């Protein structure tokens, strides 16, 4: 693609005209909750550029549950088979028979959009579906698509996906993810945690990568300080129940017995709808760089986040009125001193937190400020 190809004023990169005769689009995006949300603005942009096309997400079962019966640009979600480098949560390798069944069942796509990394594994998988046209990123050793971008790790994931959508002739129609909140979400939240009697603060202490986790004791300190004016609900998956319990215990240690009911855990007790409803009713969400943090932003909840500096580049929220950011500038592993900023070096084996140096005071001050503002979702402050 030449630099003088068509580039609209609102574009991340070159944006040639849309492909002709596109009735069905496949968007490949495996991974977790945050990975899906990073692709949502690009999917909205594709829907705007191809308003008559069906958009099918090649994602996960959780993605399907999250988007089921929800307004949005995705027509259907096809859960991915086990494919190394694309969707292999247990590390068992590609299930070739399952891939064959998947490709037979998926049907024909006019356009395949690879929004899943550098393409070493995702490009060949997308090409097995034989779409007429394909776009995506590629590392030097990845398979060619119809139109490609070079893959560079340090790029915001939303901007990366939007740049890929631009290759399909879809300039940005949105810049941040949005997920519609339904009455069913709010009802599920009410069943799971009740209606908030006081301002609700949601805490999510987990993250897929342990290096992104702020210590549970720090979250507990924030929770305890807020317990007098708010109810604090600690969320997480069933696998994060012990971590959530540690946050609650740390908070309770700082509170008199009569106040301890203000801080509780519902880790493992929320399905996708209840999770959205709980986040949507929060006055503030305090979290690491994690899927629930990104979902909170997408449903309109204010957030206070703890980030490692490199992840800010790839996944940080762009606004600061409603989304406060606290950054660790750790450049070397606290345990062995290995450089943790370079992608050309092997990752050291240590699972120590890279964000433990972020102080409590700033996180607490920002959370208290957001709780005090009392804004409804997406309502600007005076």
NORMOUR-V413721 format. One record per pair of residues at least 4 apart in sequence whose C-alpha atoms are under 6 Angstrom apart, sorted by the first residue. I is the first residue (numbers start at 1). J is the second residue. D is the distance in whole Angstrom. If there is no record, write none. Layout:
# NORMOUR-V413721
i=I j=J d=D
i=I j=J d=D
This chain:
# NORMOUR-V413721
i=5 j=14 d=6
i=6 j=14 d=6
i=6 j=15 d=5
i=6 j=16 d=5
i=7 j=14 d=5
i=7 j=15 d=5
i=11 j=171 d=5
i=12 j=163 d=5
i=13 j=163 d=6
i=15 j=166 d=5
i=15 j=167 d=5
i=15 j=169 d=5
i=16 j=169 d=5
i=17 j=169 d=5
i=18 j=168 d=6
i=18 j=169 d=4
i=22 j=110 d=5
i=23 j=53 d=4
i=24 j=53 d=5
i=24 j=54 d=5
i=24 j=109 d=5
i=24 j=110 d=5
i=25 j=55 d=5
i=25 j=109 d=6
i=25 j=111 d=5
i=25 j=112 d=6
i=26 j=56 d=5
i=26 j=57 d=6
i=26 j=112 d=5
i=27 j=57 d=5
i=27 j=58 d=6
i=27 j=113 d=5
i=28 j=58 d=5
i=28 j=114 d=5
i=28 j=115 d=6
i=29 j=59 d=5
i=29 j=115 d=5
i=29 j=116 d=5
i=30 j=59 d=5
i=30 j=87 d=6
i=31 j=35 d=6
i=33 j=291 d=5
i=34 j=291 d=4
i=34 j=294 d=6
i=37 j=177 d=6
i=38 j=157 d=6
i=38 j=158 d=5
i=39 j=161 d=6
i=40 j=177 d=5
i=41 j=174 d=5
i=41 j=175 d=6
i=41 j=177 d=6
i=42 j=161 d=6
i=42 j=162 d=5
i=42 j=165 d=6
i=44 j=73 d=6
i=45 j=170 d=6
i=45 j=172 d=5
i=45 j=173 d=5
i=46 j=50 d=6
i=46 j=170 d=5
i=47 j=51 d=5
i=49 j=170 d=5
i=54 j=75 d=6
i=55 j=74 d=5
i=55 j=75 d=5
i=56 j=75 d=6
i=56 j=76 d=5
i=56 j=77 d=6
i=57 j=77 d=5
i=58 j=77 d=6
i=58 j=78 d=5
i=59 j=79 d=5
i=59 j=80 d=6
i=60 j=79 d=4
i=60 j=80 d=6
i=61 j=79 d=5
i=64 j=68 d=6
i=64 j=77 d=5
i=66 j=272 d=5
i=81 j=98 d=6
i=81 j=99 d=6
i=82 j=87 d=5
i=82 j=88 d=5
i=82 j=94 d=5
i=82 j=95 d=5
i=83 j=87 d=5
i=83 j=88 d=6
i=83 j=94 d=4
i=84 j=88 d=5
i=84 j=93 d=5
i=84 j=94 d=5
i=85 j=121 d=5
i=86 j=122 d=6
i=102 j=106 d=6
i=103 j=129 d=6
i=109 j=131 d=5
i=110 j=131 d=5
i=110 j=132 d=5
i=111 j=131 d=6
i=111 j=132 d=6
i=111 j=133 d=5
i=111 j=134 d=6
i=112 j=131 d=6
i=112 j=134 d=5
i=113 j=134 d=6
i=113 j=135 d=5
i=113 j=136 d=6
i=114 j=136 d=5
i=115 j=161 d=6
i=118 j=137 d=5
i=118 j=138 d=5
i=118 j=139 d=5
i=118 j=151 d=5
i=119 j=123 d=5
i=119 j=138 d=5
i=119 j=142 d=5
i=120 j=142 d=4
i=123 j=143 d=6
i=133 j=146 d=6
i=134 j=145 d=5
i=134 j=146 d=5
i=135 j=145 d=6
i=135 j=146 d=6
i=135 j=147 d=5
i=135 j=148 d=6
i=136 j=148 d=5
i=136 j=164 d=5
i=137 j=148 d=5
i=137 j=149 d=5
i=137 j=150 d=6
i=137 j=151 d=5
i=138 j=142 d=5
i=138 j=150 d=5
i=138 j=151 d=5
i=139 j=151 d=5
i=155 j=314 d=5
i=156 j=313 d=6
i=156 j=314 d=4
i=156 j=315 d=6
i=157 j=314 d=5
i=165 j=170 d=5
i=166 j=170 d=5
i=166 j=171 d=5
i=177 j=298 d=5
i=178 j=298 d=4
i=179 j=298 d=5
i=179 j=299 d=5
i=185 j=273 d=5
i=185 j=274 d=5
i=185 j=277 d=5
i=186 j=277 d=4
i=188 j=274 d=5
i=189 j=193 d=6
i=189 j=274 d=4
i=189 j=277 d=5
i=189 j=278 d=5
i=190 j=194 d=4
i=190 j=195 d=5
i=198 j=230 d=5
i=199 j=230 d=5
i=200 j=230 d=6
i=200 j=231 d=5
i=200 j=232 d=6
i=200 j=282 d=5
i=200 j=283 d=5
i=201 j=232 d=5
i=201 j=282 d=5
i=201 j=283 d=6
i=201 j=284 d=5
i=201 j=285 d=6
i=202 j=232 d=6
i=202 j=233 d=5
i=202 j=234 d=6
i=202 j=285 d=5
i=203 j=234 d=5
i=203 j=285 d=6
i=203 j=286 d=5
i=203 j=287 d=6
i=204 j=234 d=6
i=204 j=235 d=5
i=204 j=287 d=5
i=205 j=287 d=6
i=207 j=213 d=6
i=207 j=290 d=5
i=210 j=351 d=6
i=211 j=351 d=6
i=211 j=352 d=6
i=211 j=353 d=4
i=211 j=354 d=5
i=213 j=353 d=6
i=214 j=355 d=6
i=214 j=356 d=5
i=216 j=247 d=5
i=217 j=250 d=6
i=220 j=247 d=5
i=220 j=250 d=5
i=220 j=251 d=4
i=221 j=251 d=6
i=222 j=364 d=6
i=223 j=251 d=6
i=224 j=251 d=5
i=226 j=230 d=6
i=227 j=231 d=6
i=227 j=262 d=6
i=231 j=262 d=5
i=232 j=262 d=6
i=232 j=263 d=5
i=233 j=264 d=5
i=233 j=265 d=6
i=234 j=265 d=5
i=235 j=266 d=5
i=235 j=267 d=5
i=236 j=240 d=5
i=236 j=267 d=4
i=237 j=267 d=5
i=237 j=268 d=5
i=238 j=267 d=6
i=238 j=268 d=4
i=241 j=267 d=5
i=252 j=260 d=5
i=270 j=274 d=5
i=270 j=275 d=5
i=279 j=296 d=5
i=280 j=299 d=6
i=280 j=301 d=6
i=283 j=371 d=5
i=284 j=302 d=5
i=284 j=303 d=5
i=285 j=303 d=5
i=286 j=303 d=6
i=286 j=304 d=5
i=286 j=305 d=6
i=287 j=293 d=6
i=287 j=305 d=5
i=288 j=305 d=5
i=288 j=306 d=5
i=289 j=307 d=6
i=292 j=296 d=6
i=296 j=301 d=5
i=297 j=301 d=5
i=300 j=377 d=5
i=300 j=378 d=6
i=301 j=377 d=6
i=302 j=322 d=5
i=302 j=323 d=6
i=303 j=323 d=5
i=304 j=323 d=6
i=304 j=324 d=5
i=304 j=325 d=6
i=305 j=325 d=5
i=306 j=326 d=5
i=307 j=327 d=5
i=308 j=327 d=6
i=308 j=328 d=5
i=308 j=355 d=6
i=309 j=327 d=6
i=309 j=328 d=6
i=309 j=329 d=5
i=311 j=315 d=6
i=312 j=316 d=4
i=319 j=323 d=6
i=320 j=324 d=5
i=328 j=355 d=5
i=328 j=358 d=6
i=331 j=340 d=6
i=332 j=337 d=5
i=332 j=338 d=5
i=332 j=339 d=5
i=332 j=340 d=5
i=333 j=337 d=5
i=333 j=338 d=5
i=368 j=372 d=6
i=375 j=379 d=6
